[in-house]
């Protein structure tokens, strides 16, 4: 198992968190996605480490931006 925390910019509410959670959850191997709107932190637990590009693409699809 791999766990990585990312910072996402632009989330302001529960709907934002749900959008990000749904998009990131669709990535292959993802087991769990925890979103903290206040801090902008998104913690992803997956079978193997994910590429930052894959996570960034999912976050972008949800309408937000992954902060490098």
Secondary structure, 3 states (H helix, E strand, C coil): CEEEEEEEECCCCHHHHHHHHHHHHCCCCEEEEEEECCCCEEEEEECCCCCHHHHHHHHHHHCCEEEC
